[in-house]
Amino acid sequence: MTAPTRLLAACLPAILTTCLVSCAGTSPLDVADWRARPAPVRPDGVKVTFLGNTTLLFSDGETSLMIDGYVSRPGAFPTFFGKIAPHEGRIQQALDDAGIDRIDAILVGHSHYDHALDTPIVARRTRAKVMGSTSYAQVHRGTLGEEHPTDLIVIPDGGGSRRFGRFTVTFVKSDHVTAIHGIQEKIEGPITAPVVPPTKMTDYKCGPVFAIHIAHPDGSALVTTTAGAEEKALDDFRADTVFLGIGLLGRETPCNQEKYWREVVEAVDPAVIVPVHWDSLTTPLAKGTPLKPLPKPFDDVGAAIDFLKAKTAGTPRRVVAMDAFETRSLGRE
C-alpha cells in the first residue's frame, strides 16, 4: 500500500462521518412554510413519541408498543466498512431519555439493520414481546440465543394480527423501496441463519416487509417502515395518522412515487401525515439535538418533501414533522 493510499484509508472514516453528519440537505424540520407543529398533547388518549428513523412509541398509559427499536446508531465506518452490534449503553440512554421502562411489544417492519439491530436488546431490557418476520426471528435468536424464545411472535409472510391491551396490531404485506438498486441487491432476500453480532451490515437482509396498522378506540395509525407498497393490500384499512417512510422516496421514479402515495395514503385516508425514515442513520441520537437528514448522494430528502407538498396542496391533509423525543397525541384533528 502506497503512502497516499494509507493516508486515504486512515482518513476515510472521518471523511465519511463528516459527510453523513455535516453535509445534510433539506430537513422536514427546516421547511417553515410546510411544517405544522404537533398539536398540544392531550392528557388522555394515545400518545406517540418519535425516536428517529422509524422508531415510534405508542402508549395509552396502560399498554406501550414500539415500532422497530433502532437507537444505538453505529458510526458510518463500522456500518459500511466493518462490523456492527447493538450498543447497550446507547440503548439504555435512549430508553432513559424517552422515559421508557416497560414495553408490551415491539413491532418490526422488516429486518434491515436500521430496524432490527437493537430490537432484541430493547426487548430484553423492557421485557417486551417482539412481533416480526421469519427473517427477523434469525436476528432475535442470533442476538439473544434461546434466552427468550417465548418472547418472539413470528408473523407469517402474508401478515397477521395480535391484540395488546386495547390496541389491535395488524401486519399487512408490503414491499421495500426500490431506489439505489446496487446497494439494495446486497441486502435483499431472506435471512436463513441466526445473525450473531458483531457482524456486517449486509447480514441484516430485508426479509418480508410489512406495513403496520395500529387500531385503538382513541385513534388509529399506519406505519410504513420503507417507501414501498403492495397493490390494494391496505384498501380495507383506515388510519387517522400515517407515519410515512420517505427514505429514498426522493430517488424513486415518478411512477413508483405515485404508486406509493395511492396504495398507502389514498388507501387509508389519513388526516395527518408524519414523515419518518428521513434522518441520518449514523448520527447519534441525543435528546435536545435536532435530527439531521440523510444527505445527498445517499438520499434526496428535499425531493421527497417536494413530493409530499405537491400531493397535499389544496387538500385537508396536514403534514407534521416530528423531531427526536417529540410526542404528539394520536387521533383525527
Helices and strands as residue ranges (DSSP letters): H 3-22, G 28-30, E 47-50, E 56-59, E 64-67, H 76-81, H 88-97, E 105-107, H 113-116, H 119-126, E 129-132, H 134-144, G 149-151, E 152-154, E 159-164, E 167-173, H 181-186, G 201-203, E 210-216, E 219-224, E 241-245, G 249-251, H 254-260, I 261-266, H 267-268, E 272-276, H 301-312, E 318-319, E 327-329
